[in-house]
Amino acid sequence: MLVVVFGLGLIVLCACGAEPACGPGAGVVSRVVDGDTVVLQSGERVRYLLVDTPESTGGKQECFGSQARDFNRSLVEGRLVRLTYGEACTDRYGRLLAYVTVEGQEVNTLLAERGYACTLYVPPAGESRRSEFQALESSARRAGRGMWSACSSVACAR
């Protein structure tokens, strides 16, 4: 019995320090690409799960895109963030898909609830939290937060 308990203890200790299967569990954001994508100092590109902000790069400036980018930048640039992965590790562009948390606040959630983002669900990524983000978007729409009152047409709304 003692051997079994000791063995289980070793497994737990080893697992605590292990990196998540998808990528790093944390990193410092070196650059904010736009409202929903960042680059870590390690070079990994991270796309926020379940949110889609208006475009602000590549010559395409959609209504509220620069505000979403600037809000994201104010939260994460130069800061240590924690990454939590969902049902899929990467998107078709090779970016890591994650929920990003800084100083105890999840950025994905803040973007949706404050009207900087629409919900974007690409199966299976985010399946477990899809309805939560749809409710956040719906609440922001009803309250006229962010882009929902600032833009005559919201590009990411489907």
C-alpha positions as CSV (number, residue, x, y, z in Angstrom):
1,M,0.0,0.0,0.0
2,L,2.8,2.4,0.9
3,V,4.4,1.8,-2.5
4,V,1.2,2.6,-4.3
5,V,0.8,5.9,-2.3
6,F,4.4,6.8,-3.0
7,G,4.1,6.1,-6.7
8,L,0.9,8.2,-7.0
9,G,2.7,11.0,-5.2
10,L,5.5,11.0,-7.7
11,I,3.1,11.1,-10.6
12,V,1.3,14.1,-9.1
13,L,4.7,15.9,-8.5
14,C,5.9,15.2,-12.0
15,A,2.6,16.4,-13.5
16,C,2.6,19.7,-11.6
17,G,5.7,21.0,-13.4
18,A,4.8,19.6,-16.8
19,E,3.9,21.9,-19.7
20,P,0.4,21.4,-21.1
21,A,0.3,19.2,-24.2
22,C,-0.6,22.0,-26.6
23,G,2.2,24.5,-25.7
24,P,3.5,26.6,-22.9
25,G,1.4,27.2,-19.8
26,A,2.6,30.8,-19.5
27,G,4.7,33.4,-21.4
28,V,5.5,37.0,-21.7
29,V,3.6,38.8,-24.5
30,S,6.2,40.6,-26.7
31,R,3.7,41.9,-29.3
32,V,0.0,42.4,-29.7
33,V,-0.9,41.6,-33.4
34,D,-4.6,42.7,-33.0
35,G,-7.5,42.4,-30.7
36,D,-7.4,38.6,-30.6
37,T,-3.8,37.5,-31.4
38,V,-0.5,38.0,-29.6
39,V,3.1,36.8,-30.0
40,L,5.0,35.5,-27.0
41,Q,8.7,36.3,-26.3
42,S,9.3,32.6,-27.2
43,G,8.0,33.3,-30.7
44,E,4.7,31.4,-30.4
45,R,1.6,33.1,-31.9
46,V,-1.5,32.7,-29.7
47,R,-5.0,33.2,-31.0
48,Y,-7.6,33.7,-28.3
49,L,-10.3,31.0,-28.2
50,L,-13.9,31.8,-28.8
51,V,-13.5,35.5,-29.7
52,D,-13.2,37.4,-32.9
53,T,-12.4,41.1,-32.9
54,P,-12.8,43.5,-35.8
55,E,-9.7,43.6,-38.1
56,S,-7.0,46.2,-37.5
57,T,-4.1,44.8,-39.6
58,G,-3.1,44.1,-43.2
59,G,-4.6,47.3,-44.5
60,K,-8.1,46.2,-43.3
61,Q,-9.5,48.6,-40.7
62,E,-12.9,47.5,-39.5
63,C,-15.0,49.6,-37.1
64,F,-13.7,49.2,-33.6
65,G,-10.7,47.1,-34.7
66,S,-8.1,49.6,-33.4
67,Q,-10.0,50.0,-30.1
68,A,-10.0,46.2,-29.6
69,R,-6.3,46.0,-30.4
70,D,-5.5,48.9,-28.0
71,F,-7.6,47.3,-25.3
72,N,-5.8,44.0,-25.7
73,R,-2.5,45.8,-25.7
74,S,-3.3,47.6,-22.5
75,L,-4.0,44.3,-20.8
76,V,-1.2,42.0,-22.0
77,E,1.7,43.6,-23.8
78,G,5.0,43.1,-21.9
79,R,3.2,41.1,-19.2
80,L,3.3,37.5,-18.1
81,V,0.1,35.7,-19.2
82,R,-1.2,32.2,-18.4
83,L,-2.4,30.1,-21.2
84,T,-5.2,27.5,-20.9
85,Y,-6.0,25.3,-23.9
86,G,-9.3,23.9,-25.1
87,E,-10.3,21.0,-27.3
88,A,-7.9,21.9,-30.1
89,C,-4.3,23.1,-29.8
90,T,-3.8,25.1,-33.1
91,D,-5.8,26.7,-35.9
92,R,-5.2,26.2,-39.6
93,Y,-2.5,29.0,-39.5
94,G,-0.5,27.1,-36.8
95,R,-1.3,29.6,-34.1
96,L,-1.8,28.2,-30.6
97,L,-5.5,28.4,-29.5
98,A,-5.9,29.5,-25.8
99,Y,-7.7,31.3,-23.1
100,V,-5.3,34.0,-22.0
101,T,-5.3,35.2,-18.4
102,V,-3.3,38.2,-16.9
103,E,-3.4,39.1,-13.3
104,G,-6.3,36.9,-12.6
105,Q,-8.5,38.2,-15.5
106,E,-9.3,36.2,-18.5
107,V,-8.8,38.4,-21.6
108,N,-11.1,36.4,-23.8
109,T,-14.0,37.0,-21.4
110,L,-13.2,40.7,-21.1
111,L,-13.2,41.2,-24.8
112,A,-16.6,39.6,-25.2
113,E,-18.3,41.1,-22.2
114,R,-17.1,44.7,-23.0
115,G,-18.2,44.6,-26.6
116,Y,-14.8,44.3,-28.3
117,A,-15.5,40.8,-29.8
118,C,-18.0,38.5,-31.3
119,T,-18.1,34.9,-30.4
120,L,-16.2,32.7,-32.9
121,Y,-16.6,29.0,-32.7
122,V,-14.7,26.8,-35.0
123,P,-15.3,23.1,-34.0
124,P,-14.1,21.6,-31.8
125,A,-12.1,24.5,-30.3
126,G,-14.0,26.0,-27.4
127,E,-16.9,23.6,-27.4
128,S,-17.0,23.4,-23.6
129,R,-17.4,27.2,-23.2
130,R,-19.3,28.1,-26.3
131,S,-22.6,28.9,-24.7
132,E,-20.8,31.0,-22.0
133,F,-19.3,33.2,-24.7
134,Q,-22.5,33.4,-26.7
135,A,-24.2,34.7,-23.5
136,L,-21.5,37.3,-23.0
137,E,-21.8,38.6,-26.5
138,S,-25.6,38.7,-26.2
139,S,-25.4,40.7,-23.0
140,A,-22.9,43.2,-24.5
141,R,-25.2,43.6,-27.6
142,R,-28.3,44.3,-25.4
143,A,-26.4,46.8,-23.3
144,G,-24.8,48.5,-26.4
145,R,-21.3,48.0,-25.1
146,G,-18.3,48.7,-27.2
147,M,-18.7,48.1,-30.9
148,W,-22.4,47.2,-30.4
149,S,-23.2,50.9,-30.1
150,A,-20.2,52.5,-31.8
151,C,-20.5,50.7,-35.2
152,S,-23.4,50.9,-37.7
153,S,-22.4,47.5,-38.9
154,V,-20.4,44.9,-37.0
155,A,-18.1,43.0,-39.3
156,C,-17.7,39.9,-37.2
157,A,-21.5,39.5,-36.4
158,R,-23.0,36.6,-38.3
